[in-house]
């Protein structure tokens, strides 16, 4: 009985010590997406965050925005990554 209790306590402690690295990994991924987006918009001749949309926005900047959306969506996978 005492051995089973020790094993359960050990499992409990090991479970409590596991750290989820997913939020950190996702934050790094989101930061990378934003850095690429700013670079893409600058290369297209714009300033990130200035254009509000509409007819006056060049197609290249719209493509940068779409790419950022895809990149951000891919970062969701990183939220579930455990790291001990």
Secondary structure, DSSP 8 states (H G I E B T S, - for coil): -HHHHHHHHHHHHHHHH-EE-HHHHHHHHHHHHHHHHHHHHHHTT--TTT---STTS-HHHHHHHHHHHHHHHHHGGGGG-EE-
